[in-house]
């Protein structure tokens, strides 16, 4: 009797190990990408906090060189080298700095739904901002 050596291709142990290595590598790559995506989402949420901090420091430096003129119709009017107006115009989503007539455009903070500006008798100005992303921010300054 003659036995024929068959040349059937089989899935060898080496091929099995390579397949397992490829699968585990793919899982590690997917896990790393999902962690990266989670970090990016967390960073974008912290970005609004950084924007608020930058807004506060910019507004404080702008107001340091001025004197309070008046608070009227949710706008803060100040006088320095020039007369300035701060506030959120109708149908806008940013807190702006303009001249006292409302001409010019310098946005200081984006994503603002509404603003409430009030003045107490001690020349204490309170700016309360409702954000489009939700939440409320408050800026207090004493002239």
HUJO-V91825 format. One record per run of one state. SS is the DSSP state (~ for helix, > for strand, _ for the rest). FROM is the first residue (numbers start at 1). LEN is the number of residues. If there is no record, write none. Layout:
# HUJO-V91825
SS/FROM/LEN + SS/FROM/LEN
This chain:
# HUJO-V91825
_/1/12 + ~/13/52 + _/65/2 + >/67/6 + _/73/2 + >/75/5 + _/80/3 + >/83/5 + _/88/6 + >/94/6 + _/100/6 + >/106/5 + _/111/1 + >/112/8 + _/120/4 + >/124/8 + _/132/4 + >/136/7 + _/143/1
